[in-house]
Amino acid sequence: MRYEGTVYRPPSEAHSLILQATIGCSYNRCTYCAMYIDKRFRQRSREDLLTDMAMARESYGPGRIRRVFLADGDALIMRTPRLLEILGDLREQFPNFERASVYASPQALLSKSVEEIAELKQAGLSVYYAGPETGHPLVMERIAKGVTPDEFAEGARRVVEAGAKLSVILLLGVGGTELSQAHAVASARWVNAVQPRFVSTLTLVPVPGTPIHDDVEQGRLVLPDPRGILRELRTMVSHFELDGAIFRSNHASNALPIGGTLPKDKNRIVAVLDSVIDDDSIPLRPPPSPHAL
């Protein structure tokens, strides 16, 4: 496969073919994100993608490609007819193609109607990964998502209404010590209002070259310590009111890997967090290097 620059994908897409439908991110202004700061956003041509599909057929065999992740960070921003064309090409090139997935910025979600998302789902685009990071209005403004929590929720609910699967990512620590608990409560309420199929939490690891790294270095943002992060997570989980969502907090950035199905495992998760928060002798996983993420 031919890729430009570093390519990122959700952990759950480890066994998917990564098709770089776009380069970079059309928004690319979130203060915590360094994933695409070295790329100029553009869409790749149909000819380029067909060449990549042919390479995948030759390398893996046409029957082995079942799932495809459409990279980079904002492929959903493409016009719906173009996305439908890509999905049609995938079905033609890979006879066992089952579904595609994509990162979903709020700008891209709000550019699509429920009817368009339903049409894309019918064509195979059935999993959307959205990163509000927070449900707190001030925190979302500080990290420059470009929308309000209500606006992001409106776009996210379109995915749910269309019958596609929505996976939501929240960012622990992003409110700093000042807004840690308020961020946790507001984020849980945001998720409750949207009712995604999957919810995951990562922990903020400031990456050099990003505005949020400068804020931390200059003392404008004070991050919670590891057990402060767990207290934030505990508050968040305790406020979740979800109906059959899969919850994961097991990313490399998380000090304590934990997860379950909500609401079934909610009390167990809270109890484990309480026991670890109250016992300093229990070791926590050290934070990763920003360059390892």
NORVENNOR-V820910 format. One record per residue. N is the residue number from 1. RES is the residue in one letter. D_FIRST is the distance of its C-alpha to the first C-alpha in Angstrom with 2 decimals. Layout:
N:RES:D_FIRST
N:RES:D_FIRST
//
This chain:
1:M:0.00
2:R:3.79
3:Y:6.41
4:E:10.10
5:G:12.50
6:T:13.00
7:V:11.58
8:Y:14.35
9:R:15.05
10:P:18.38
11:P:19.36
12:S:19.93
13:E:16.32
14:A:15.38
15:H:14.60
16:S:12.90
17:L:9.46
18:I:8.72
19:L:8.42
20:Q:9.38
21:A:12.32
22:T:14.37
23:I:14.41
24:G:17.07
25:C:20.17
26:S:22.81
27:Y:25.59
28:N:24.63
29:R:28.25
30:C:28.63
31:T:30.60
32:Y:28.96
33:C:25.26
34:A:23.37
35:M:19.82
36:Y:19.37
37:I:22.36
38:D:20.45
39:K:18.54
40:R:20.13
41:F:19.53
42:R:18.32
43:Q:16.87
44:R:14.02
45:S:15.24
46:R:15.13
47:E:14.08
48:D:10.88
49:L:10.12
50:L:11.31
51:T:9.08
52:D:5.93
53:M:8.36
54:A:9.32
55:M:6.25
56:A:6.65
57:R:10.28
58:E:10.25
59:S:8.73
60:Y:10.76
61:G:13.34
62:P:14.25
63:G:16.92
64:R:15.17
65:I:13.37
66:R:16.30
67:R:15.44
68:V:13.05
69:F:13.39
70:L:13.41
71:A:12.84
72:D:14.23
73:G:17.91
74:D:19.54
75:A:17.71
76:L:20.99
77:I:22.81
78:M:21.53
79:R:24.33
80:T:24.77
81:P:24.59
82:R:21.12
83:L:19.95
84:L:21.76
85:E:20.05
86:I:16.55
87:L:18.03
88:G:19.63
89:D:16.51
90:L:14.98
91:R:18.30
92:E:18.34
93:Q:14.97
94:F:15.39
95:P:19.11
96:N:19.28
97:F:17.69
98:E:20.13
99:R:19.37
100:A:17.28
101:S:18.14
102:V:18.23
103:Y:19.95
104:A:23.26
105:S:25.23
106:P:28.92
107:Q:28.73
108:A:26.11
109:L:28.13
110:L:31.31
111:S:29.89
112:K:29.46
113:S:32.47
114:V:32.95
115:E:32.89
116:E:29.50
117:I:28.01
118:A:29.72
119:E:28.31
120:L:24.74
121:K:25.52
122:Q:26.84
123:A:23.61
124:G:21.58
125:L:21.08
126:S:23.39
127:V:22.57
128:Y:23.12
129:Y:23.00
130:A:25.73
131:G:27.05
132:P:30.66
133:E:31.16
134:T:34.89
135:G:37.48
136:H:39.96
137:P:40.59
138:L:41.37
139:V:38.43
140:M:36.02
141:E:37.65
142:R:37.38
143:I:33.65
144:A:33.32
145:K:31.53
146:G:33.13
147:V:34.85
148:T:37.64
149:P:37.26
150:D:38.98
151:E:36.61
152:F:33.54
153:A:35.28
154:E:35.94
155:G:32.27
156:A:31.35
157:R:34.16
158:R:32.78
159:V:29.85
160:V:32.42
161:E:34.74
162:A:32.10
163:G:31.56
164:A:27.99
165:K:27.25
166:L:27.53
167:S:26.53
168:V:28.42
169:I:27.99
170:L:31.14
171:L:31.45
172:L:34.32
173:G:36.32
174:V:35.28
175:G:38.90
176:G:40.24
177:T:43.48
178:E:45.34
179:L:43.57
180:S:42.09
181:Q:44.16
182:A:44.26
183:H:40.46
184:A:40.32
185:V:42.84
186:A:41.43
187:S:37.88
188:A:39.22
189:R:41.20
190:W:38.21
191:V:36.26
192:N:39.40
193:A:39.69
194:V:36.14
195:Q:35.95
196:P:32.20
197:R:30.94
198:F:29.32
199:V:30.55
200:S:29.21
201:T:30.54
202:L:29.01
203:T:31.21
204:L:31.13
205:V:29.97
206:P:30.68
207:V:27.96
208:P:29.33
209:G:28.86
210:T:29.45
211:P:32.85
212:I:33.47
213:H:33.15
214:D:35.84
215:D:37.96
216:V:37.92
217:E:38.64
218:Q:41.53
219:G:42.97
220:R:42.49
221:L:40.49
222:V:41.75
223:L:39.42
224:P:40.96
225:D:41.16
226:P:39.29
227:R:42.14
228:G:42.52
229:I:38.94
230:L:39.91
231:R:43.00
232:E:40.88
233:L:38.67
234:R:41.84
235:T:43.26
236:M:40.11
237:V:39.98
238:S:43.73
239:H:43.47
240:F:40.70
241:E:42.11
242:L:39.25
243:D:39.39
244:G:37.01
245:A:34.21
246:I:31.97
247:F:32.36
248:R:30.33
249:S:31.05
250:N:29.02
251:H:26.41
252:A:26.42
253:S:28.57
254:N:31.26
255:A:34.29
256:L:35.21
257:P:32.66
258:I:34.30
259:G:33.73
260:G:35.12
261:T:35.92
262:L:38.17
263:P:41.07
264:K:41.59
265:D:40.55
266:K:41.69
267:N:44.90
268:R:43.30
269:I:40.66
270:V:43.42
271:A:45.62
272:V:43.00
273:L:42.37
274:D:46.15
275:S:46.65
276:V:44.04
277:I:45.22
278:D:48.79
279:D:48.16
280:D:47.10
281:S:47.07
282:I:43.89
283:P:40.99
284:L:38.02
285:R:34.45
286:P:34.17
287:P:31.94
288:P:28.57
289:S:27.84
290:P:26.42
291:H:23.66
292:A:22.65
293:L:21.96
//
